[in-house]
Amino acid sequence: MASALGLDFGTTNSVLAVAEGASTRSIVMESPAGKADSTRTALSFLKDSGPLPLRIEAGQAAIREFIDNPGECRFLQSIKTFAASALFQGTLIFAKRYDFEDLMHGFLARLREYAGGEWNDSLQRIVVGRPVQFAGANPDEKLAVERYNRALLRFGFPEVHHVYEPVAAAFYFARKLKSDATVLVADFGGGTTDYSIIRFEREGGQLTARPIGHSGIGIAGDHFDFRIIDNIVAPLIGKGSLFKSFDKLLEVPSSYYANFGRWNQLSIFKTLRDFTELKKLVRSSLEPDKLEAFVDLVEHDEGYPLYQAVSATKVRLSVDEETEFYFPPLGEQSRRTVRREDFEGWIAPDLARIEEALDTVLAKTATPFGEIDRVFLTGGTSFVPAVRRLFENRFGKERIESGGELLSIAHGLALIGERDDVTTWTTAH
């Protein structure tokens, strides 16, 4: 029987897993939105007439609640991005303040309920993944870990362990190694890209590991989605257009379009003074139809459908050289053929920074390319051809491995959690 729970608390998706011997499995969660072995890292709060003042849902159930109750539901996604921010001091939800640990605990409490009897008192240890570098402009690693602990300890686990996410992915992969190897793991999440170099060896049939070095950067799949929005959608709704201000022509503030970085921000944007100012600009705009389309997107809560259309476009470009983007609320003018070549040009600055982080971990550990025996790519963004090509060009196709892209971290955490030497795999904090 499993004694440890592996928790991959991701920016975009979260996964629970357990291990029994050498085998692992994801915990299937059944929410009002159906069954799944992973769930969106999202929370919704809706006033309820029942015994509890608020109805709280997580994952796809939260998204459905948000879509079904526009204007009435408070919705939060990618809450992990706030973990290391000292500027985030909580948020008010229906007049009650929620700290980060309240949000994380609330999200996981719903997952525990969705998991039914799979998350039970027999689980004595929780092993949670954490990025090498947390997201944000000035991330406070110590603060993030403290917040994680305050949320997790509420569940009563006798032991709470933190493991670097790429280390967990490496452990999942290392089970398949036939010989000793130095492994580079590149973990591409929604908000961060993390690298870890680990030396795996077998001594007396026991797998041992020696961490060599880590690095990370707060850029990943969500940035790629935003590039599609910025280049296709934003110009259709007024980005770069002009408005009259007395005797001057000024450009519509680009800051309005930054709200598309997270689709649920459009709902928050609707309540801000900036949105009121945007609506006023329609009257003085040289292209009022475009700004009216922007206003309609916000007022009709089209953020999530737009996110779905953009994400689907990115996925298709991982398979096809070109695909069609179309978003019905913006009409036929939004129908456009998107070439993979164009997309790769848009994400080139992000890829350059991802490659710089790779150079950093190799340089600070003094590891030549030739000493990397295997490269394990994990996370949804690892499917993007330009990302894979970056590593193939550096290390050669023969050294590249992949598999379990969306589940490997949680399963690796579960495997580590069942080991007697679990503390040798954990981080210092």
Buried (B, 14 or more C-beta within 10 A) or exposed (E): EBBBBBBBBBBBBBBBBBBEEEEBBBBBBEBEBEEBBBBBBBBBBBEEEEEEEBBBBBBBBBBBBBBEBEEEBBBBBBBBBBBBBEEBEBBEBEEEEBBBBBBBBBBBBBBBBBBEEBBEEEBBBBBBBBBBBBBBEEBBBEBBBBBBBBBBEBBEBEEBBBBBBBBBBBBBBBEEBEEEBBBBBBBBBBBBBBBBBBBBBEEEEEBEBEBBBBBBBBBBBBBBBBBBBBBBBBEBBBBEBBBEEEEEEEEBBEEBBBBBBBBBBBBBBBEEEBBEEBBEBBEBBEBBEBBBBBBEBBBEBBBBBBBEBBBEBBBBBBEEEEBEBEBEEBEEEBEBEBEBEBBBEBBEEBBEBBBEBBEBBBEEBEBEEEBBBBBBBBBBBBBBBBBBEBBBEBBEEEBBBBEBBBBBBBBBBBBBBBBEEBEEBBBEE
